[in-house]
Amino acid sequence: MRKQSSLMLVFVLLFATVLAACGNSGSGGGTASKNGGKDAVTINVFQFKVEFKKQFEAMAQKYMDKHPNVKINIETVGGGNDYGQALKAKIASKNEPDIFNIGGPEDLKQHASRLADLSDVKATKNVIDEALLAPVQKDGKTYGIPMNQEGYGLIYNKEIFKKAGVKAEDIKTLDDLEKVTKKIDSQKDKLGLSGVFALPGKEKWVLSDHGASMFLASDFDNDIKKAAEAKTLPFTHKDLFKQYLDIQNKYSKQPVASLDYSQQVEELFSTGKVAMIQQGNWAYPTIADVNPELADKVGLIAVPTDSKELTIPVGVANNWAVNKKSDEKVQKAAKDFLDWLYTSDEGKEIVMKDFKFIPAYKGYDSSKIADPLSKEIYKYSKEGKTTAWVFKGYPTGYTDDALGAYLQDYLTGKMSFDEAIKKSQDAWAKARK
């Protein structure tokens, strides 16, 4: 669930402006025509997950090889909030995608006029847990299907922990986390570390969507819909969140304000320069590409958020939606394509082996989950030790315009933590009036 640079977003916005001059009257961008007496269909996909861009494109090619009358065009742009802005620009260009991503209740409102009902799609009926569909359901209809399941916490380097004489299983509270951190920090030079952590303060989504959300989940009873409907932001565990953020900041490679996702994962963690990073299983392919040896020596620590049992935030990275403004034949082809991906034997193999996803659907062999981070997340999920991604219920633009930005101001000393939270609460209340 990473981000691309703001430069990419600027490019997309400019590109969309150019396209607006030659658009197709606001309908979906795909086409349906005759090819040798058969229906030929073009499906335009606009998706956010940069981590599996190459694998996704290879999968689409396999599908096209088997379905010669279907052409699939794929455009991948950023992630998180960058994608949301890019999707708006794409729609404004009058060259709308036929398949795109939606996150939850806020997107349901925003894109209500173009969301096809997917209730009767085979993949929808095969979703492993009805709760995964709840954020994209309204009035008894389902408007999105899960891309996969993902979870996050503190990814750690087992070899560094062993050399430092510390154990991940000893971390049950934030005080425990601080003790372990201090012990590693005291041996930083010997271990060849630039810091115990790499806190990517440049990435608002890491601070707000993932960091803060862990400590907000209980305020909304682990229910994304409750978060989406809440008029106020309680932030009952703000002091614990401050402690967690401060531990990372104090013992991080500096300056955190300039650290982004790529530096955090690729340049620092994957090269053994830091011991821990807050990320999820989506980072594993990158770690494996940079340092295959390290990939076998990573684990996941559940972040202690209160005095209760340890849990992992697990959710759906994003959902696939089909544009009901597209030609009916294009819509059908789009649904058939998604069904093939998640319910066919070949599709399942790709989802597990190539995408390295934790599947959100029935009929998968969980023993084939590819990497140690996903295995750990699946274990927590199977045991019911999970919390919801309540950031999916944040007001539109909340991370970029409020909580994420104010947390950055706290890390750079521009405002106190209490001021950052108060401003975030005020922004929430204003957005929900």
Disulfide bonds with the S-S distance in Angstrom:
none
